[in-house]
Amino acid sequence: MGDYSKALEFYEKALKIDEKALPSNHPDLASSYNNIGEVYNDMGDYSKALEFYEKSHQIYEKALPSNHPSLATSYNNIGQVYNNMGDYSKALEFYEKSHKIYEKALPPNHPLLATSYNNIGQVYNNMGDYSKALEFYEKAHKIKEKSLPSNHPSLATSYNNIGQVYNRMGDYSKALEFYEKAHKIKEKSLPSNHPDLAISKHDIGLTYENMGEYSKASQFYQRAVDIAQISLPSNHPHLQLYRQRLQDVKKKM
């Protein structure tokens, strides 16, 4: 629901019980560390996220066989933090370790494989290799279309990612088409103040800005700021980005 402080409060209660009741290398303890890492990642506190994801990973390495899907998820999570931190070569290294396990352990249309393709695509997108990014995003999208209902939030993420690549490639009408598909799904499936809706508003705003339609861009940036102010910590990188974009576009009007 995007209420990260509440999530953290309950995950930490769970962790205290797990730490007292379980041996130090028990997989449930790893899950607990993992959950806390995920919240810190969502909050934009990447060093904290890495700390908890690595605690989780150390347990999984000792407790599970080397091709276990949970180990792949663990590599994946660490890769995600490195991606968020802008360390793309590290991110790619962990995402590829994760992908190798998923390919061996899962059927070819499994949603986790789609997530994996998606994550690798995201790194290539961040590195500016757009044709590679599109290749992996489209692999992810094909799996999701087969395995998920048409209004699933994960499909929205997929449309969103493809839109982002087209935006960066300068094909703004294509970008808008995919961003709007993503937005329609998110509006149906998420609470009205969910942080993912702010991302969607921001992305549409950015496309309008790139097209030179500054008043439309301003409207979408403002909506992104409004949602993020309610749902994110005041120092979250996304909120700061939305405010900056809004400020910058107003100067162009």
C-alpha positions in Angstrom: 0.0 0.0 0.0 3.1 2.3 0.1 2.9 2.9 3.9 6.6 2.1 4.5 6.9 3.1 8.2 4.0 0.8 9.1 5.4 -2.0 7.1 8.8 -1.6 8.8 7.1 -1.6 12.2 5.5 -5.0 11.6 8.5 -6.5 9.9 10.7 -5.5 12.8 8.2 -7.1 15.3 8.4 -10.3 13.2 12.2 -10.2 13.1 12.4 -9.9 17.0 10.4 -13.1 17.3 12.3 -14.9 14.6 15.6 -14.0 16.2 14.6 -15.4 19.6 12.8 -18.5 18.3 15.0 -19.7 15.4 18.6 -20.7 14.8 20.8 -18.0 13.3 20.9 -19.7 9.8 17.2 -20.5 9.5 15.6 -19.6 6.1 12.7 -17.8 7.8 15.1 -15.4 9.4 16.5 -14.7 5.9 13.0 -13.9 4.7 12.6 -11.5 7.6 15.8 -9.7 6.8 14.8 -9.7 3.2 11.4 -8.0 3.9 13.1 -5.3 5.9 15.6 -4.7 3.1 12.8 -4.4 0.6 11.1 -1.6 2.6 14.4 0.3 3.0 14.9 -0.1 -0.8 11.4 1.3 -1.4 12.1 4.2 1.0 15.3 5.1 -1.0 17.6 4.1 1.9 19.9 2.0 -0.3 22.8 1.4 2.2 20.3 0.0 4.8 18.6 -2.1 2.1 21.9 -3.6 1.1 22.8 -4.3 4.7 19.6 -6.4 5.2 19.6 -8.0 1.8 23.2 -9.2 2.4 22.3 -10.6 5.9 19.5 -12.5 4.2 21.8 -13.7 1.4 24.4 -15.1 3.7 21.8 -17.3 5.4 20.4 -18.5 2.0 23.9 -19.4 0.8 24.5 -21.6 3.9 21.0 -23.1 4.1 20.0 -23.7 0.5 21.2 -25.6 -2.6 23.0 -23.4 -5.1 20.2 -23.5 -7.7 17.3 -22.7 -5.3 14.9 -20.0 -6.5 15.1 -18.2 -3.2 18.8 -17.7 -3.8 18.0 -16.2 -7.2 15.5 -13.8 -5.6 18.2 -12.8 -3.2 20.7 -12.1 -6.0 17.9 -10.2 -7.7 17.2 -8.0 -4.7 20.9 -7.0 -4.3 21.1 -6.2 -8.0 18.1 -4.0 -7.7 19.7 -1.9 -4.9 22.9 -1.5 -7.0 20.7 -0.4 -9.9 19.0 2.2 -7.8 22.4 3.4 -6.6 23.6 3.8 -10.2 26.2 1.0 -10.0 25.0 -0.7 -13.2 27.9 -3.2 -13.8 27.3 -4.5 -10.2 23.6 -4.6 -10.8 24.0 -6.6 -14.1 26.4 -9.0 -12.4 23.8 -9.9 -9.7 20.8 -9.9 -12.0 22.6 -12.4 -14.3 23.4 -14.7 -11.4 19.8 -14.6 -10.5 18.6 -15.2 -14.1 20.8 -18.3 -14.5 19.2 -20.0 -11.5 15.7 -19.0 -12.7 16.3 -20.4 -16.2 17.3 -23.8 -14.7 14.7 -23.9 -11.9 11.5 -22.5 -13.5 9.2 -23.2 -16.4 9.7 -20.8 -19.4 6.5 -18.8 -18.8 7.0 -18.3 -15.1 6.3 -14.7 -13.9 9.7 -14.6 -12.0 11.5 -15.2 -15.3 9.6 -12.2 -16.7 10.8 -10.1 -13.6 14.3 -11.2 -14.3 14.2 -10.2 -18.0 12.6 -6.9 -16.9 15.4 -6.2 -14.4 18.2 -6.8 -16.9 16.3 -4.6 -19.4 16.2 -1.9 -16.8 19.9 -1.9 -16.3 20.5 -1.6 -20.1 18.0 1.2 -20.2 19.9 3.0 -17.4 23.2 2.4 -19.2 21.7 4.0 -22.4 21.7 0.7 -24.5 18.1 1.1 -25.6 17.9 -1.7 -28.2 19.2 -4.2 -25.6 16.7 -2.7 -23.0 13.8 -3.1 -25.5 14.8 -6.7 -26.3 14.7 -7.7 -22.6 11.6 -5.7 -21.8 9.7 -7.3 -24.6 10.8 -10.8 -23.5 9.4 -10.0 -20.1 6.2 -8.6 -21.5 5.5 -11.7 -23.6 5.6 -13.9 -20.5 3.4 -11.6 -18.5 0.8 -11.4 -21.3 0.5 -15.2 -21.2 0.7 -15.7 -17.5 -1.2 -12.8 -15.9 -4.7 -11.2 -16.0 -5.0 -8.2 -18.2 -5.3 -5.7 -15.3 -2.4 -7.1 -13.2 0.0 -4.3 -11.8 3.0 -6.2 -13.2 1.7 -5.7 -16.7 1.5 -2.0 -16.0 5.2 -2.1 -15.0 6.0 -3.8 -18.2 4.1 -1.2 -20.4 5.7 1.5 -18.3 9.3 0.2 -18.9 8.7 -0.1 -22.7 7.3 3.4 -22.7 10.4 4.7 -20.9 12.8 3.3 -23.5 10.7 4.9 -26.4 10.8 8.2 -24.4 14.6 8.0 -24.2 14.9 7.1 -27.8 12.9 10.2 -28.7 9.8 8.4 -30.0 7.4 10.3 -27.8 4.1 9.2 -29.3 5.0 5.5 -28.8 6.2 6.4 -25.2 2.8 8.0 -24.4 0.9 5.1 -25.8 2.7 2.6 -23.5 2.7 5.0 -20.5 -1.1 5.5 -20.8 -1.7 1.7 -21.0 0.3 1.4 -17.8 -1.6 4.2 -16.1 -5.0 2.8 -16.8 -4.1 -0.5 -15.1 -2.6 1.2 -12.1 -5.6 3.4 -11.6 -7.9 0.3 -11.5 -5.6 -1.8 -9.3 -3.9 0.5 -6.8 -5.0 2.9 -4.0 -5.3 6.5 -5.3 -2.2 7.6 -3.3 0.1 4.7 -4.2 3.7 5.7 -5.0 3.5 3.8 -8.3 0.8 6.1 -9.5 3.1 9.0 -8.9 5.8 7.3 -11.0 3.2 7.0 -13.8 2.1 10.6 -13.6 5.8 11.7 -13.6 6.6 9.6 -16.7 3.6 11.0 -18.7 4.6 14.5 -17.6 8.2 13.9 -18.8 6.9 12.8 -22.2 4.8 15.9 -22.6 7.7 18.0 -21.5 9.9 16.4 -24.2 7.2 17.1 -26.7 7.2 20.7 -25.7 3.7 20.6 -24.1 4.8 22.3 -20.9 1.4 23.1 -19.4 0.3 19.4 -19.7 3.6 18.3 -18.3 3.2 20.7 -15.4 -0.2 19.2 -14.6 1.1 15.6 -14.4 4.2 16.6 -12.4 2.0 18.4 -9.9 -0.1 15.2 -9.5 3.0 13.2 -9.0 4.2 15.6 -6.3 0.8 15.6 -4.6 0.8 11.8 -4.3 4.4 11.5 -3.3 4.0 14.0 -0.5 1.4 11.8 1.0 3.0 8.4 0.4 6.8 8.9 0.6 9.2 10.1 3.2 10.1 13.8 2.7 13.7 13.0 1.7 12.8 10.3 -0.8 14.7 10.7 -4.1 11.5 10.3 -6.2 9.7 13.2 -4.3 12.8 15.4 -4.8 12.9 14.5 -8.5 9.2 15.3 -9.1 9.5 18.7 -7.3 12.6 19.5 -9.4 10.8 18.6 -12.7 7.8 20.7 -11.7 10.0 23.7 -10.9 12.0 23.3 -14.1 9.0 23.0 -16.4 7.3 26.0 -14.9 10.3 28.1 -15.9 9.8 27.0 -19.6 6.1 28.0 -19.6 
